[in-house]
């Protein structure tokens, strides 16, 4: 939980995947809000992530 209403907290969550594994979705829950992700080109995802953070929204981005 973010104790500050004005400053975002960024964190990294790492988990192992076999070389042949593919991650096709990810669901995260923050303070009761569920975020369902979808696979997108890396640049598209990065732009959407940055835009969401700049707007003060919760955002999730996964990378390999």
Protein Blocks (a to p, Z undefined) as FASTA:
>chain_A
ZZbfkbccdddddddddfkbccfbdcddeehiacddddddfklmmmmmmmmmmnopacdd
ddZZ
